[in-house]
Every structure is written in structure tokens, then in C-alpha cells.
Amino acid sequence: MIPEEKKKILDEFNNTRTDYPQDKAIHALFEEQVERIPDRIAVLGRGPTRTNTDNNVPIYVTYKELNKISDCLAGLLIEIGVLADDIVGILMDPSPEMIVGILGILKAGAAYLPIDPAYPDERIDYMLKDSAAKIIVGNRHACSAGLNCQWLIVNCELLMSVPDAPFHHSSFIIHHSSHLAYIMYTS
């Protein structure tokens, strides 16, 4: 490879730096996008729907729908006692529900702890105990996992299937950009 090509590949193609407003939380930036393009598709995935239990049905969620469902989850998390900077585990495979979970946790003022359902039960148990997480947002896998049932598990798939679930936006915790957003455990 000639030096010019190497420089272009290493320096130009990998230059993905983007400036983000330092005074806004992640979910606030998302809500600005909802205002701009509410009916455009925000999340695309595959899975069951209210009318079809096949796990391979295309799922399309608009920005407006994603905002509404994540608001519902945030309201529920606040009602069950989530406080600013609490750690909430999110135990599910990448999916539209996982995006709902992350946004809902952030809107509740908490930080999310992503946990791969493929991890051994001992690793999952360690991460939850070590992080002091008291609540898990999950799907059917999380609800049926062999976890010590000392964690409250919120089934995110249920929220996805409720067309007009109520929410209490006024009760959301004011989450600033300086608050904790997530915790990552590495191997």
C-alpha cells in the first residue's frame, strides 16, 4: 500500500469525530429528533408482534412511537422507585425492545448496564450484584432466566405490545449530561 492510501485510510476514513452538545443528555437529543421527523422509522428489527407470534416478522418503530413507548417505560421505572444515577440492568439481545429499554432507563434518570443473555448465569449474577442494580429491564429471556429473584424484572416486550399505554412525562427526573449514562463490564 502506498503511503498516501495508508494515510487516507487511517486518518480520513477513520475520522468519525462528531461534536455533541455538552449540555444535553442523550435522550434530550433523541427527543429533538422526534420533533423534527416524528413519522420516520427510528428502529427496524424482527420479532413477534401483537397479531403474529412468529419471531421473524419485520418490526418498524417510528420516532414518535419509540418516544411514546420509552416514556411509558421511564414512567414505570420512576413509579417503582428508580432514582437519578441508579443502575438498571438491561438483559436482552439487540432488538427494538433494547432501544426502548435504553431510552426509557435514560429518561428515568438512571444508567443502563447492558448484559448479554448468552453470558453464564454466574457472570450475569456477578454484574448485577457488583453494580448494585436492583431492577432489570428485559424480555422473555430475562423473565425466565435462572437469576436469583432478588431483582425486579420489567418485561419490555409487554410495553411494545400496548398501543396506548399511559405515561407521566411530568414526573421524569431531570437528567443532565453530567449524570451517569451507562456502565460497561469488559472481560
Disulfide bonds with the S-S distance in Angstrom:
none
